[in-house]
Amino acid sequence: MDQIHERLTEIVGAAYVSDAAEEKFIYSRDQGVQEPHAPDYVVLPGSAEEVSAVVGLANREKIPVVPMGGGLVLSGLTIPQKGGIVLDMKRMNRIIEVNEKSHYAVVEAGTSQGMLDAYLKKHHSALKHSLPDAPPVATIAGNIAIHGSGHLSQSEGGFHSEMVTGLEVVLPTGELVRLGSCSTVPGWFSRAPLPDLVGLFLGWNGTTGVITKVGIKLYPRPPYHDVLVFMTEDIDAAPDILCRIINTGMAEDINYALAPKPDYLNGFQMTVINITAHSEEELGMKKKIIRESLRHYFETKEAGFMPVPPNLKANFLEVPQKALSKFADVRKGGGFEYVGAIMPLEKIPQACRAGMEITGRIGITYSLGARIIGRGHSAMFFFAYPFNRADASEVGKVARALEETNETALKLGGIPWKTEISGQQLILRQMDPQTRELMEKIRGVLDPNRIMNPGNWEVA
Amino acid sequence: MHELKFDPGMCGRCTTIDCIMKCQYLHYDLKTALSEHERLVDGEQSTILTDCVTCYACEEYCPYHNHPFYLIVDRQEELGVHPVPKPLEKSQVVMMGPRGKIRPKTLSPPVINMCFFTVMNACIRGRLFEGASLIGGSDIFCNLMFLHFARNSTIRQRLPQMIENIMKNYLEPSGVGELVCYHDECYGTYTSWAPAYGIEVPFRPVHLFDFIYRRLLELKADIKPLGVTVAYQRPCSNRLCPHTDHFVDDIFSLIGARRPKREFEYEHALCCGGVPEAQQRFELTEELQAKNVEDMKAAGAQYCVFNCPFCFWTLAERVFKAGLVPIMMSDLCLMALGE
């Protein structure tokens, strides 16, 4: 056994360190098209203190560290580009506190979306958190760290990173720090009014430290839930339609989607509007107001609300939505890629056309769409490309599509989300040089030995 | 192409205009009804075309069987009136289109045509349907629903092929001459719409209620009377075959169910609201459903029985919330058989 392995074993215990070939194989890749790179060690810490000790050791020994949540990011952000330690946080899955009055929960970084959701349903049924449309094993911390979004992002304040009330992080030099109100008083209720340091760890792809605890906002869980589905065949109408719905203030979640399959939906767009309420009357009133906002469209018969039979409605009411996860496997063979571009609403028609043009030219299938964020302040536009991993030519085509889509998203005035290293480089090239320099300075201060997730957000 | 057997002279001689005056959704005085109807017959734009709920009822109201509803649908299509938003219409045309996947199969009678509702196959079970063979799906779909979409042309184009598919792939190889229609829509197609457009139907369509009634007679000794009051949600396509309505009473008398006296029953039955909703007439949908379910409750109904799955899906939740049990006719009969 080598010395590093021995010292890691001392910190977390033998059962939670591995350098076995099969473990290294699994942790060397994700479901996307990025090249695999094997770690030297896989470590599953059980506490923030253990994380601190592991990172401290890595810093002294200048060993790369890649923090990992659910491992579902698809764009290779947890692939250890330069080997080292993959720090799999899944053992740290305790729900530490739920504050019903101040509407927040504090969870360890390995807590999954499904665990918190189930816990809240069982013990605090009047509250919920915003769930991304990812498999339930996706972690809370991983998702906030990549600026994820979910079913409350439209109505309750935007990206999940904006719902963070506080963080506990291990710095690249091993120190354990708390950010937000929890740094000063016992409660994890707010980032204000202190200097906001939380952002140093959000959107950085694990290059500035390891999140060990998260304070996350909770919201009321109204008992009544229904869905309206608005069908159109004019892509250019999307910004106006979405804007009208948003402006009613009645929709909890708004998703826009188009896909070539099934045949009967090819050429049409669906806007799925989820509504919640505390009574049937409120639900009915909200539906009425939303319908009224689109009267102009359905009276001309150019668009309209689709009657949704109960079996179909059940799918639309699911949280998280499984449709995209199901679509991910449409080609079979376990491959799925996804460019999420954060962009202004008015760019949606161009993004749709670009997605169709790229996939048509390259010859792959697609699902395109957008989730509205923060009452229309932006949209998370997704270009989703499933593929068969066993088909090398298809993998190549999707990799090409991914690259072109990243470029296109930037040209359209959007910014690729949780993008792979080549996409990050595209963004950095377009970024204001002063901003780039600031990023470099921050990293230099926090991570002098550049051990954290090397390859990511690196200024060439 | 198959043309509607419609006699304009007959309408010209009609002084009561029952097709319009009895309509529960168009509220015209006789003078307006006459004038709008004349425009309809002459192929001119009329408010009838834009206001029609497509409930099929005028097919039943016309004392001369001159097919006023089919004429409305033809005229809507000719004049480009779209009762339902165009994307919904176009999408349905593709969704319900034939897939060309049908293959010959030998079946044992009774052969039950599930129409497009193969999702309801589980309803065909127990002694009531012992030995039955089920067929269904888009390659034998009657397509009559396109009456709601002003698309008679789609029915005209597809129906002959559907009939041939049924014959060549199922009935001929099986030596069967009878087809039990699970849905009124199919039965109405073969007994009303097809003859109206001069399309020959080479098999004998049997209404599901007719079939159930005959089976219940055979199983009479096993029936345990239910002793319940049951409201019947009459579907739009039953307007094409009103002569089958007596089977509801016949079946009820066998299974010990009481059909209560209601305001919205028989000729005055109300639409379930599904089609007005698709037409984006949400206030009307709400009004219809509220009136209908309130009427069921006021009549003392404990159950609401359906034959049309679409009516069931549209109205079941509301019926349930009103304290009634929504149930398909076949399931109600199975209950009486203790199944």
Interface residues (C-beta under 8 A of the other chain):
Chain A: M231 T232 E233 P262 D263 Y264 L265 N266 G267 F268 K288 R291 F298 E299 K301 E302 A303 G304 F305 M306 P307 P309 P310 N311
Chain B: H82 V84 P85 K86 P87 L88 K90 S91 Q92 V94 M95 V119 G274 E277 A278 Q280 F282 F310 W313 T314 A316 E317
